Amino acid sequence: MDTLSIRIKIGDREYPMKVKAEDEAKIRRAGKLINDKLKKYREEFGLDDRQDLLAMVAFDCMVEAMEVSEVTSEDSEQINATLMNINNQLKSVL
């Protein structure tokens, strides 16, 4: 397994990490998205306190993750119902 040593800057701090080579772009993009959200909240609310900003970003990310999870769950239920319907139709034909 190829691992890379990289440094990701979030806010004012750099964090050393060891990541799989194939995950490097995803990790760097995640860091960029966090920094973009920090900037957005700093400009939108005029906050300078890093802890408040990071808490807001963490909260925002959790809400987004919950929404994605709900959509995935709803999609799974719909797919399952459709497959059961198709299965029942096939049984009646056979």
N, C-alpha and C positions, 0 to 999 in steps of 0.2 A: 504494500500500500504506500503510494507516494504521498508524503506530507510536506507542506511548505510552512516555513515560519514567516508570518506576516504581522504587520502592525496596523491596527484599525484605530482611527481617531474618532472618538465620539465626544462631542462637546469640546472641552479643553484638555481632554486626557487621551493618551494613546494606550492601547491595550495590545500586548503581544499575544499572538495565537498560533497554534499549530493546526492547520486545516488540510483536508485532502485536496490534492491538486484540482480535482474536478469540482470542488465546492468553493474555490477561491472567488470566482466571479460573483457567486450568490452571496457570500459573506461580505464582500466589498459593497455590493449593492444594498444589502441590509444596513450596513453602516451609513451609506449615503442617504438612505431613506430616513433613518433616525435623525441624522444631522439636518435634513430638510425639514422634518417635523419640528425639531428644536428651533430652527430659524423662524418657521411659520408662527409658532406659539410666542416666541420672543417678540416678533414684530406685531402680532395681532393683539397681544395682551400687555405688551410693554414690560414683561418680566425679565429680570436679570438673574434671579436666584436659580442656579443650576439644578438644585434638588427639586424645586417646584416644576421646572421645565421638564426634567426627566420623569417625574411622576405623571405629568400630563401626557407625555408621549407614551409611557407605559400603559396608562389607562386607555388611551386612544387605540393603541395596538391590540389590547385585550378585547375591546369592543369590536374591532374589525375581525379578530380571530373568531369571536363568538358568532358574528354574523355569517362568516364563511362556513362555520360548523353547522349552523342552522340550515343554510341553503343546501349544503351537502347532504344533510339528513333528510330534508324535504325531497331533494332529487332522488335519493336512494329509495325512499318510500314510493315515489311516483314510478320509478323504474321497476321496482319490485311488483307493484300493482299491474303495470303494463305487461311484464313477463308472465305473471300469473294468468292474465286475461288471454294472452297468446297461447299459453300452455293449455288452458281450458278449451280454447277453440280448436287446437290441434287434436286434443283428446276426442272431441266430438266428431271431428272429421274421420279419424282413424277408427 
